[in-house]
Amino acid sequence: MSIYLDNAATTKPCSEAVNAALKAMTENYGNPSSLHRAGLDAQLMLDGARKTIASSIGTESSNIIFTSGATESNNLAIRGICSAYGKRKKKIISSSVEHASVDETLSDMEKQGFEVLRIPPRENGNFYAEDFIKTCDESTVLITMMYVNNETGYILPVQETFNIIKKRFPEIITHTDCVQAYMKLNLKVSRLSADLMSLSGHKVHAAKGTGVLYIKKGIRIIPSVTGGKQERGIRSGTESVPSIASFGAAVEKLSKNIDERYETVSGLKKYLTGRISEIDGIEINSPESSSPYIINISQGKRSEIMLHYLESRGIYISSGSACSKGQQSGVLGQFGITGKRADCALRISMTAETTVQELDEFINALKDGMENLRG
Ligand code: PLP
């Protein structure tokens, strides 16, 4: 029996998601663009998922575009806005702790002549809305800010920042990568003053390979993928009906009890940090106010060594600073976690189904590793 504590990387699909995907593959396998009955059945599945996801963020179906995942959603948002509105306005504002799918895209925009300001946290490790707002001016085309950081769980002040920006500079387009916040916090696009929002299916117990870009009515996006004009021409290509149906089914389930699950996971975080504080030599890198779903710690042994040791005990976690296979992303450094502390970081990410027994087993294995491993 394995203990899976890597839910920020991906989640186990729930049975509702699996059943929906199975139905899409065995019964409703038509092409949703086909005009016959089989196509219509597939189209109805898409419509259902679109409606569920739209209503979960407080919008209408027509504002939801299905993509292959949040990486594509982030690319589409940034590239699409820069193409549509970036002829004269050349400034983009972001944070210094974004996921690579935002950060790398911004680097591309820099090569295309845009000026990108990546606002860092202050010395105390916190982000402040005013630090973003004071950089805005008439030349700013876009602000893109993640809601919850995927490495530490830090919650950025997206709502406050966007609310103020929309009052002072209504022309600036606001985009938020909500991958690690969706179905964990109650997100409504109007409350956030978000023009664009990226979501990912596989982080919320749906199949991999599907995501959403919410686009507020009236916002123009130049497509990156052209072809058969699916998804209102904004993202051509036959939709992945099984994955999308699974996304809808998972959201249908999870949206019913976001607050209860948050409470449960907060209790688990409290328990885990309590147990961790009993162990000498562990530092907690996530602030207390971070999302309870993600806890980043440093434990004195190189992340990969400890990760593989835990794996040998049947426990799956991530090294705390990896954005892709062992490569450090530099995000922890932005939060002031550097040197050995960053090299020894681990990310534990839970769900409401995580049990105290599993956390106990993790703690026991971690303790053993800290005592016995070299490096
Ligand atoms: N944004 C954040 C904050 C993430 O954590 C991830 C995945 O780890 C992504 C974007 C990319 O999502 P996807 O795997 O759906 O492309």
Residues whose N, C-alpha, C, O or C-beta is under 5 A from the ligand:
A	BS01	PLP	A8 A9 G69 A70 T71 E72 H99 S101 V148 N150 D177 V179 Q180 S200 G211
